[in-house]
Each structure stands twice: as structure tokens, then as C-alpha cells.
Amino acid sequence: MTIYAPTAESPLDEPSKISEIIVPAMGVEKSHTVLDNGASARLLLGVAAQDDCAAFRLGGDQILVAGSDYVRGPKFSLYERGFMTNYDIGWYLAGANISDIAAMGAIPLGLLSVVRYPKNLPDSDFLQLVEGIRDGARAAQALNVGGDIGSAERIILSASAFGVVEPGNLLVRTGARPGQLLCITGPTGLAGSAMKLANAGENIACDEYSSLLAKWQRVSPRVAHGRIFARHPAVTSCIDTSDGLKGAVETLSRASGVSITLDEGQLPVQHAVRRAAVRLNCDVLDLLFGDSVDFELVATVDAPALDSLAAECARSGLDLHVIGRVESGSGSYLLRDQQATDIPGASWRHV
């Protein structure tokens, strides 16, 4: 629902944008988070306060986790090509940042966003951005509690997300151990398929590709999975797939000093990704493992506890797929036709 409909011919200045667009769009913010050990975090000052910073009152024993990411305006090609709206990239910004919080097993508290925009951007477009950020954060049960706005040559977005977790439940990348199983929360390759199809000239806004494009338009951080993983003592490491499945597995292997072998037959594959592979004339594994920002979680779990973990996920209506195993040694491999090979695909490169 549009809360504010600007009538002025020229865009509002920055102070007016805050008071007349951002504050009404965010509404009255109330947040009170309680961890399993009784520790609490209560929002004291948010956007509506228009103070120098947001403020939370923290009580009890807890760990604060924080991360940041940004969206490059000139490089966000699906937006530049019209496949994503201002609302969509606002939602993407929130979801992408909160996904890192989910991977640590934490409960998201808030999001600080930075919005850079051209001076001639209509206030209605600016409002869409703000509402997208707001709704993307709220979908993950977090709040956009402040940040900064300012002018730039084009829209450029950045954010920092933060959350809290019990000291004994923090998930890291260094905890994988030989003998464990490797699990994933859902299929990968959807976002990468959308990008590659668009690069090939396909209209990915059609119904056939709706599930692929949705991975960009409505990022859904796996917060519920992360909390189940954090509470379960058999889960010892976790990472999200923001750099692709290959990148996630290789990072876990290096960080934990172990070898990881994936089983081709266990990989979950969405039918739309298979169709994309046919249209692109490529191996479906290149899409599954490549630079696809699907924001699933990859975790390691003690094998005897798999059934209890899977049952807990099922009770919450959540999927869990075993895709490999952890062994002694180093490196990451794919078991294909009973032969261990290098994992195909190309990970996202931060350049």
C-alpha cells in the first residue's frame, strides 16, 4: 500500500524525504527479541526518532553479530534491464544482508541502510525503494532502523544487518569435522539461471521463468533454518550460498581444514533449472554450482543426529537435503558416476 503520494513537481530535499517519506513508510517501530536463554534486545530508538543512531537495550548473555553488503547500481544488470523494480532491489538489499545473520544462527534485529540516488529521481521511485527495504526486512522479522540517504549518479544501495544469538549457539565456518554429513536447505541455481537466461536475451519476466526471477525479487533469508541449526548441538558449521554452492562448499572446506565430497545423485534440482540448462545448452551442474545468489544455507551435522535434525525441520515445514559428507584431508569434490571429480561451475568472484 502506498503511504505517501508526492505531488510536488520536483523531488523533495533530503530532510523532507526523511520526514515525509521514510518515517511514514516505516511506521511505528516496536521490537522485543528474547533468546532461548532469556537474553533480550529491545529497540529504544529507530527511524521515527530521527536521532543520530538507532539504539537497542540489550539484557543478558548474548552475542551480537553484524554484516554488510551493497548493491552496485551500474552492475545490477537485471534492474538495469527492467526485470526488477525499485521495490525489488530494496527488498533484495534487505534479504541479502539478513541472510548472513541467518547463517550465523542469529535472530535478526535490524537493518541500517544507505540509499544513494540521482537528484532527479522521482519521490515515488524513492518511496518504492524505501518500502522494498522495509518489507524485505519485515519478512525476516527485522526492522530497518535507520541509515543514511544522499545523492549519487545513479541508485546505489548498501546496508548492514545485525542480530543476536546465544553464546553457545553461534554458527561459524570453521566447525566442520570428518564423519559429518553436509546438508542444504533448498535447491540452488535458480538465481544464476535467471541471470544467464537474461544475458542470452530471454524474457525472464514470463511465467515460465517466474520461480527463477523470484530469487532476485524476493530474497528469503533462511532465518528459521538458521535458528534450528543453532539450537541443535550436532550442527557445527554453516554458510549461506550467496557466492554460489561451489563457493560455499570450498569455503567450508578451507576454513575447517577438511575434505568435502558431494554426491550428484543427492543434489536437489528444481525443474525450472533443468529447463534453463536445456535452453542454455549447458550442463545443469554448472547452474547448480555456479555463481547463483540463492541464499540457501549449507551446514554440517553429525551423522547420528541427522534424523532428529530433519524431523525438527519438518515440524516447522522446512526442507533439508543431505548432499555430501565431510572427510579428513583437503579439497572439495563431486562424486559423479562413482568417480570423484572437481566441482564444476564458477564461483562468484569479488573484484
N, C-alpha and C positions, 0 to 999 in steps of 0.2 A: 504494500500500500504506500502510495506517495504521501509523505507527511508534509512536505513543503513544495509549493509550486511557484518558482520565481517568476515575477512579472517584469522586472527591470530589463531594459534592452541590453545593457552591458553587465558583465558578470560582477558579482559582489567582491569587495576587497576582502583580505584575509580575516580581519577581526569580525566582519559581518558574516563571512562564511561560517565561522565558528559558532557565533551566537544564533544565527538564523537558519543554518542548515545542519551542522554537525550535532549540536546539543539537542535540538528537537528530534533528529533522526535516531539518536542513541537512546532517548527516553531516560526515565529514571532508573539508575543502575543499583541493583541490590545483589550482593554476592556474599554467601557464607558457606565455606567449604570445610568439611570435617573429615579427617583421615581416619583410618581404621584404629589408630592408637589414641584417638581423641584429640590430636592436634588440630588446630583450627586456623583459618585465614578468612578475615572479614574485610571487605572493601570499605574504606573510610572516605576516600576522595577519588572520584572518577571524572569522566568528561564533563558532567554537569557542573562540577565545582569550578572548572576553568582555572585551576591553580597551576603552579609550576610543574608539579608532578602528580601522578596518581599515588595513592597511599593505601597500604593494607596493614591491618593489625594481625600479627602472627602470634599464635599461642601454642605452646607445647613443643615437642621434639619433632622436627621435620627438616627436610632438605629442600631448598629452593633450586629449581632447575630452570635454565633460560637458554634460548637460542634465537638466532636471527637469520633472515633471508630476505631477498628482494627480487622484484620482477623488473627485468630490463625492458623499458618501453620499446626501444628500437629493435630489440631482438625477440620480442614476444610475437612471433610471426602469426599465430592463429588469431590474435587480436588485430594485428595489422591487416589481415586478410578478411576481417569481418565475421569470423566464426565465433568470436567471443565478444560480449558486450562489456561496457564499463562495470556493470554489476558483476559479471562473471569474473573479471580479473580481480575485483575487490574480494570476492569470495575465495578465489584461488590464493591470494596473498594470505588470508587468514588460515585457510586449511593447510597450506604448505608449511607454515611456521608451527602450527599446533601439532602437526604430525611428528615433529621432532620431540615435542613434550610427551606425546603418546609413546614413542619408542623408549623413553626412559622410565615408563611405568607410572608417570605422574598424572595428577588431576590438573587440567589446565585452569589457571586462574584468570589470566588476562592477556591482552594483546596491545602493544604500543605500535602505532602505525605512522609511517611517514608518507605523505602524498605530495608528489611534485607534479605540477600540471601547467600547461601553457596558459598564459594570461587570458587568452580569448576563449578558453573552454567554457561552454555554457554552464550556468549553475545547475541545470537539470542533469547534465552529464556528471558533474561533480557529485551531485546528490546520489546518483546511481552508484558511483564508486564507494561512497561512504556507506550506503545501505548494503552493498555487497560485502564489505568488510565486516559490518555489524552482523549480518545474517550468517556469514561463514563462521564467525567466532561463536555466535549463539548456538549454532548447530552442534558445536563441540562443547557446549555448556561453558563457554568462556565469554568474557566481555572485552570490547575494545575500550580501554580505559584512558586513552589519550594518545599523544604523539606530537606530530608537527605537520604543518602544511606550508607550501611555498611554491614559487613559480619555477618552471624549467622549460626547455624547448619542446618537450613532449611529456606524456604521462609516464612517470617512473614511480614505482611503489616499493616500499621497504617496510619491514616490521620486525618486532622482537616479541616472542611469546615466552611466557613463564608459567610455571606450575609448581606444585608441591607433592612430595612423596615421603612415605615413612623411611627412616634411615636404613632399615633392614630390607627394604623392597626396591631400592634403586637398581634399575637395569642398565648395564653397560655393555660395551662391545668386547670386553676382554675376558668374559667368563665362560666361553665355550670350552668343553672338556671332551677328551676322547671317550667314545662309547655313547655319546648323546645322539639324539635324533634332531634333525633340522626341520622346522615347521614354518609354514607361511599362512597368512590369514586369508589370502584370496588369490585369484589369478592375476597374472601380470601381462604386460604387452599391450594393454588397451590404449593407454595414452600415446605410446610410441607408434602404434598402428595409425592412430588418428593423424599424428604429425606427418608420418611418411606418406599416407594417402593424400593429404593436403598438398604436400610437396610434389606429388605426382600429378596434381591437377584435379583430383577427385573432389566432389562436393560432399564434404563430410557432415554437412548440416541435414542431410536426408535421413529418413527413418532407418535405413539400413545400417548407418554408422552412429546412431544416436547413443548407444552404450559406450562407444569409443570416445566421442566428443564429450560426453558427460564427465569423463575422468578429469578433463580440464575445467569444465564449467562448474562442477560441484565437488571439489575435493572433500573427501570424507575421512578425516584422520581416525585411525583405529584406536580411539581412546579406550573403549570398553575392553578390547582385546588386551591393550597395554596394562590395564588395571588387573585383569585376571592373571596375566603373566607375572606382574609384580607381586601379587599375593601368593603365588604358587612357588614353594621353595625349590621345586625341581627345574624351574626355568632360570637359567643362569646368564643369558646374554640376549640382546635384542638390537635390531637396527631397522630403520624403515628403508623402503626401496625407492627413495627419491632420486637416486642416481642409477636406477635400474637394478634388476635382480642379480645380474652378474657382478655389478659393482658392490652390492650389499654382501654377497657371499664372499667375495675376495677380501673385502674389508674385515669381515668377521674372522676369516682365516688368518690374516696377517696380525690383527690386533690380539687374538688369543693364542697365536703360535701353534695352530693345529692345521690338519688337512681336512677338507670338506669334500665329500663326493655326493653329487646329486644323481637321482635316478630319473631318466627321461620318462619312464612309464608312470611316475607318481606326480608329475607336474600338472597342476590344474590349468586347463586351456579353455577360454571362452570361445564359443562358436564364431563370434564376430571377428576374433583374431585369426582364426583359421581362414575365414573368408578373405580377410585382408591379405594374408600371406599368398593366397591364390591370385588375388588381384595385383599384388606387387611382384609376383613371380619370385618369391623368396622362401627360404626355409622358415617355418613357423617358429623354430627355436631362436632364430635371430631376433624375432619380435619379442618373444618371452623374456629373453635375457638382456636385450639391448637397452638403450638409454630412454627408458619409459618411466615417466614420473607417476607411478600408480599409487604410491604412498601406502602400500601394504607393509605389514611387519613380518620380519624374519626372526625367529627365535630358536634357541637350543634348549632341549629339555631332556632330563634323564629318562632313558627308555622305559624303566618300570613304571614311571608315573604318567606315561602318555595317555592311558585310558581315562584317568581321573581328570587330567587337563582337558581332554577332548569332551568329556561329559560336562565339565563346568562351562565350557564354551557353548555347548549345545543347549544347556539350560537357559542361556542368555540369547539363544537364536543366532549364534555366531559360528562361522565356519572355521575349520582348522585342517590343514593338509600337511602330511608328512612328505617331504620331498628329498630327503637325503640323510646322511649320517656324518658324524664327526669322528675323525681318527687321529692317531699320532702322526706326526710329520709336518709337512707344509704343502701349500698349494691348494688349488680348487679344481675339481674335475667333474665331468659329466659321464655317467655310465650309460652308454648307448650301444645297443646290440651286444651287451656283455663286455664291451670294451671301454676302458677309461680313456676319455679324450679331453682336450681342452674345452672349456666352456665357450660356446660360440657367442656372437653378438659383440657389441661395442658399448662400454660403459660411458656415462656422461663424463665429459672432461671439463673441468673448471679452468677456463683460460681467460 
